[in-house]
Amino acid sequence: KERKNNKNVSLFFLGHIFICLNGIYYSMQTKMQIAIDGPASAGKSTVAKLVAKKLNYIYCDTGAMYRATTWKALQMGVSLDDDQALGKMLETMELSFKPNEPEQLVFVDGTDVTTAIRLPEITNNVSLVSAQPSVRKNLTERQQQIASEGGIVMDGRDIGTTVLPNAQVKIFLVASVHERALRRFKENQAKGIDTPLAKLEAEIKARDYKDSHREVSPLIKADDAILLDTTSLDIAQATDEIMKIVKNTEK
Ligand code: DC
């Protein structure tokens, strides 16, 4: 009986599960974890959302989780570098996403913070909060929980290295500082915000530096991540490149 049972094994490999029943192998596709990391304004969230839509997967914007934590700390008057106090605050903080067009809604303790977390006050303070070890620990656990069933496209800075080290697809998305600042400049202009291009370049460089030099989970390409430079690619081309990588992984 034992030998017979031993024959019925399951093997997980990339996006497939191979089930052997009485000597016959069956292959079934499982839902993958797709990690997209990279520096600020490289286009991660735009392409991650499109890839998720094409695959009918869930999209998770982990940057929004660090932004939401920063929002709550500012509301509560918690010092942004007080690791212990931030950790305590997170123990009871409810954080949820709700699907919506054109962007997902983000809620903190039932309050819609979708717009508030994109304001400059948050953008300029989020690197400090996201460098605190207890913040990273708490949010990493939440992200792992969200991704546990697969069928997820998650974007951030440390997804391929720390949050989902076994993700079947890992992409590291980059673009030149000038190109990223230019994209932000055009987005701002469309919203009626007038920030000089040189200032945007300086802000992007500063955020790159902080994100790559923090002690816990710095922004770094995972060894097994595929580098994709989008400097001369538009959104559709970058999305197509990632879809090709996903299809190759499924084979
Ligand atoms: O992607 P974004 O600009 O919304 O991210 C906001 C900040 O959150 C960014 O400066 C770095 C931090 N972050 C992080 O440390 N780890 C992640 N997985 C995602 C974002």
Residues whose N, C-alpha, C, O or C-beta is under 5 A from the ligand:
A	BS01	DC	A40 T62 G63 A64 Y66 V126 S127 S130 D155 G156 R157 D158 D211
